[in-house]
């Protein structure tokens, strides 16, 4: 184990009591030693030097912990992963090159050809396509379910070869708030873990592990980075799902891995088995590592995450209330509105706020949505959300363009839907931009 890792695990000046999230955002992850940089350094190196062959051999045999090649692990990345892990309340975490890679790895780490998963139908279009189309080519099938379905209806979707359930805390862009406890119960009753993409809520507003989720993923590209500067993803394991209890269901974790001289991950690494396998096996073979430069930028974003998320939510609430009263607006979907169908679930799981994203439609329909977007001056048409700057998008034409009409309905994406990602500018300026753009609708 490297000196750096020893300091992370056993720093002499470690504060013993649990830290508040605001402090974790600023202080956790990188723990500089005496005379070392106060700011997390970028370890811009592909390789790491050792004094003898035996040391290097032990790393490759998973007999010791350390760094030898950045495709698997890098100190900058690990510090940022540790911060995200602490924010989520997990036991282990890793960074990936994108949110898509995070979701792919999270599933592929326990699913292989011939396996099946249950998927919430309102997940982000890219995630939906990844699982329904691309992973199908890998021999992994799925059953798409309505997140509002009853326990009995969800239970009917499970098969003998089901290995996990995948959903989102707040669906992008449908803004469906998941009943996490319901999904966790049905997953655990069928002896599989619940994987939740927590990108929109962020660990500031929701910790799915507290409600029974087992694995959390993030697109760090969104609120964590917060400035549209770097693409990345993260996977966090709660350590609560006992994979070793079901060796026949999860052979990849519970049986010998011959590519590492027969190591059994659950036996060797205990609660760290899931992330260790994803790192040393999937990252080794597929290589979707987050660049250390990007991890550095994510860390800068994380330091103000608690401040920005609060502002995003406050601004979004004000904009949603404004749109709800506008005569040109046909409908507004935002869980913070008292009349929203997911308001009660939002209050239960995210009492401090949900996210900065609103969806709405105009009485003038799809053509009106296109005209509105062209007239906006402050808000920019971009394929992005959760930026410090206000962003706007027409999902049916952009992010969900690859989906059929039926799949669009399953995803909760109406033809006239406008996805409006409220930034951290002054709320009055955002509303004024909407007001001038709505005049001719």
N, C-alpha and C positions, 0 to 999 in steps of 0.2 A: 504494500500500500504506500502511495506517495506521501511526502510531507504535506502536500496540499490537501489530500484527502483526510489525513489525520487531523488537520486543523478544522476541516469542515465537520468532522464527526465529534471531536473532543476539544473544542477551543477552550482555553483556560478562562476566557472572559465571557463564556456563554451565559446568557441570562436564563435562569432556571424556570421562571414562571412563563406560562403561555403568553406570547405577544399578541397584541391587537393587530388586525389586518393592516391598518395604516402603517404600523411600525414594520410589519413583515415586508410590505411593499418597498420600504426605503432601506431597511437594514439587513434583511435576510439574504441567504445565498452566499455571496462572497464575504469571507471573514479574513481580512488582511492580517498578516503577522507583523511583527515589529519591523518598521522601516519599509514595509511593502506598500504598493499603491492603494490609496483609499478607494479609488474607483476600480471596478472589475476590469482587469486587463483583457485584451483580445489575444488569445493564444493562437496566433496566425501561423500554425505549423501543422504539416501533415503527419509528422513523425516525432517520436520522443526517444531520447538516447538512454541506453543502459550500459552498465559497466561490464557485464558478462552475459554469456549466452544462457546460463541457467535462469537468470532473472527474467529474461525475455520469454523463455520457454514456459515458465510458470504462469505468465500472463496469458499465453495462448492456450494453456491447459485449464484456465479458469481456477487455478490454485491460489492465485494472488490477485488483488485488485490494483489497477493502475492504468496508465495510458500508454498506448503504443502506436495507434493509428487513428487519425481523426474521423475516418469513416465510421468507426464504432463509438468512440467517446472523445470528448475534448473538455478540458477544464473550464473554459468559458461557458460552454453549453451546460455542463453539469451544475454549475453555480446557479444558472438561470432556472434550470429544471428543479433544483432544490427549493428555490423561492416559490415557484408555482406549486410544487408539491406541498409546501407548508401552508400556502394560501388555501389549498383545497382540503387540507387535513389528511393527506395520503401518506403512504409509507415509502413510495418510490415513484420516480418520474423520469421521462426522457423527452428530448426535443426531436422534432422531425423537420423536414424541409418545407412542409406545408400542412395545412389542416387536412387536406385530402389524404396526404401520406399518413397522418396520425390516425384517421379513421380506418384507412386500409390496414395499417399495422395492428391496430387495436383488435380488429376482427380476425385478420389472417393469423394472428398469434395463437388463436385457439380453434380456428376453422381450417379445414383442408378439403380437397376434392371429395365430394360425397356428403358433405355436411350441409346444414341448413341453419338459417337464423330468422328471427322475427323482426320486422322493420316497421317503425312508425311511418305512415304514409306521408306525413307532412315535413319530413326532413328536407334540408337544403337540396336543391335540384342536382348539384354536382355530386353530393353524397348518394342521392337516390340512384343516379345513373351509374356511379361506381359500383354499387351493390347489386342493382337489378340487372345491369347489362354486362359490365366488365368482369365482376367477380363470378357471374354466371358462367363466363367462358373458362374460368378456373375451376369449374365444377362445384361451386358453392351456390346453393339455391336459397331463396328467401320467400317468405309470405309477408305481404304488405298488409298492415292493419290500420284501422282508424284509431288515432290516439284517444278518442272519446269513447271507444267501445267499452262495454262492460267487462268485468273480470272473466265472465263465462265466455264471452266472444273472443277475448284475447287468448284464453286458454285453449280454445279450439284451433288456434293457429299453430300450436306446437306439434312437432313430429318426434319420433324416436331419435332422429339424428340432429335435433336442434341443439346448437352449442351456445347461443347467446341471443340477447335482445338488444336492439339499437334504437335510440331515440334522441331527441333534442330537448333541453330544458325549455327553451323558447324557440319555436320553429322559425326558420328563415325561408321565406318572408311571411308565412301565414300567421305568425305570432300566436300559435297555439301554445298554451302553457301546459306542460305535461303534468299529469298526476303521478308524481314520482313514486309515492308509496304504493299505488295500485300496480304500476309496472314492475316495481321491485318485488312485490309479493308474488305476482304471477310468474316472474322469472325464477324466483327462488323455489317456488312450489314445484317448478319443473326442473330444478337442480341445474340452472344455468345462470351466469352473471348478467347484470344489466349494465350496458355501456351507454353513457349519456354524453352528448356533445354539449358542453356548457359555455360555448363561445359567447352567445348573446347576453346571458345573465352575468357572466364572469363570476369568479369566486368572491367578489365583493358583495354581490347581491344574493348569491345562492351557492350553497355547498351541497351538491347532490348526495354525497356520502352520508350526510346526516339523516337522509330520508331513505336510505337503503340501496342507493346505487353502488356499484362495485368498481367501475372503471370510468374515468372521465377523460374526454378529449377536448382539445381547444384548437381553433385556428388562432395562433398568436398574432397573425396578420391584422386582426381586427382590434378590439379594444385594448388588448395587452400592449401591442406596439402603439396603436392609437394615432399614428401620424402618416399612415400609408407609405412607410419607408422600407419595410422588410416583410418578406413572406416567411411564414413558419408555422409549425404546429407543435402540440405537446400531448403526451399521454400520461395520466396519473393513475396509479393503482391504489385503492383503499387498503389493500391487504386483508380485507374482510371475507372475500370469497375463498372457501377452502377447496382449491382445485384437487388437492391430494385425496379428498374424500371420494372423488369420482374418477379414479384412474382410467377406467375404460372409456369414459366420455372425453377425457382430456389427455390422451396419450402423449402429445407433444411436450407436456409439462411433467407428466408422471412416469414416463418410461425413458429408458436410456437414449441419449442423443449420441449416436455413433460418430457424428462429426466432431464431437468433443470427448472422445474416448469413453463414451458411455455415461456421461454425467446425467443424473436425474435432477432436474431443476428444483422440484419441490423439496427434495431431500437435501440438496446442497445449499439452497438459498432461502428456504422457508418463505416468508411473506414477500421476499424480493424476487421470487421465482418468475413471475409474469413479466416484469420489466427487464430482468436479466436475460430471459429468453428472447424477448423482442430486440434487445440490444445486440447480443452476441450472435444471434442466428439471423433474424430478419435484416437488421442493419448491415451485418456482414455480407449478406447475399444480395440485398436489394439497394442498399446504399443511399437511402433518402435522408441523409444527415443535414441538419441545419448548419449553415455556414457560421463560424464563430463571429464574424462581423455582424450578421443578422441577430445572433443571440445577444450580442452587446447592445444593439439597438432596442431589442425587446426589453432588456433589463432597464434601459433608460426610460422606456415607456411604463414599465411596471412601477417605477418609483412614484409616478403621479396617477396611477390607475384609480386609486380610491377617490382622488379629487375629481378626475375627469368623469368617471361613471356617475357620480352624484350630479354633476352639471348636465351631462347628457340626459339623464332621467328627468331632471327638473325642467329642462328646455322642451323635451318631448311631451311632457304632460301639458305644458302651456300651449304648444302647437296643436296637440290633439284636441284640446278643449276649444281652441279657436276654430279648427276645421269642422268640428262637430256642429258648430253654430252657423257655418257659412252656407248661404242659400245655393251655391253652385255645387256643393259637395253632397254626393248621394249616400256615402257611408264612410265611417272611420273605424279602423280596427287598432285598438291600443289597450293592452290589459290594465293600464292605469285608470281608465275611464270606469266609473261606477257601473255603467250599464253594459259593459263588455261581458261577454259570456265566460271569459276566463278571469274575471276580476277577483273572484273569491279564491281561486287557486293561486293567483299571483300574490294575494295578501297572505296566504298560508306559507308559500315557499319563498317569496321574495318581498317581504313587508317593507323593505327600504327602497324598493323600486325594481323595475324589470329591465328595461334597456332603452336605448335612444332611438329605436327604429319604430316607425309608424307605417301602416299601410292604409290607403284610402282610395276611393273611386269617385269620379265626377258624374253628374247627371248627363253630361255630354258624352259619356262613354269613352271608348278606347281612343277615338280621334281627339277628344278633348284632353285626354291624358297626354297625348303626344304634343298638342299645342301648349299645354301648361309647361311641360318640361323644356320646351324650346324658349319660353319666355322668361324662365327663371334666370336671375342674374347672379345671386349670391350662391345658390345651390348649383352644384355641377353635376352633369350627367356622367357618371363613372360606374365601372363595374366594381363597386366597393361599398362597404358599410363600416360603421364604427370608427370613422375618421374624426379627427378634431374639427374638420370642415364639413359642412352640411352637404350631403350627397343625395342624388335622386336616380331612380332606375325604373324601367318598366319590365318587370320579371318575365311576362309572357313573351316579350320580344327579345330579351337578353339572357339572364341567368337560367331561365327555364325553357328556352327556345327549343331544346332538343326533346322535350316531353310532348307526348300526344295530348289531345284534348281530354281524354279520360284521365291520364296521369296528372295533368294540370288540375283537374277537379279533385283528385285524390290528395294532391299537395296543397290544396286550399288556395290556388292561384287563379284569381278571376282575370278575365281578359282585360278589364279596365283597371286592374290593380296598379297603383303607384307605390313603390317602396321609397319611403322618405327617411333617410338616416340623419337625424338631427345632430348637429355639431355642438361645439361649446362656445359659439359666438353668442352675442347678446340675443336673448329670445325675441326682443322687439324687432331687431333687424331681420331675423329669420321670418317672422310673421309678416313683416312689411314686404319682403320679397315674394312670399306667397300671395299676399293681397294684390300686388300689382299684376302678378301672373294670372290670377283668377278673374280679373275684371271682365275679360271677354269670353268667359266660359259660362 
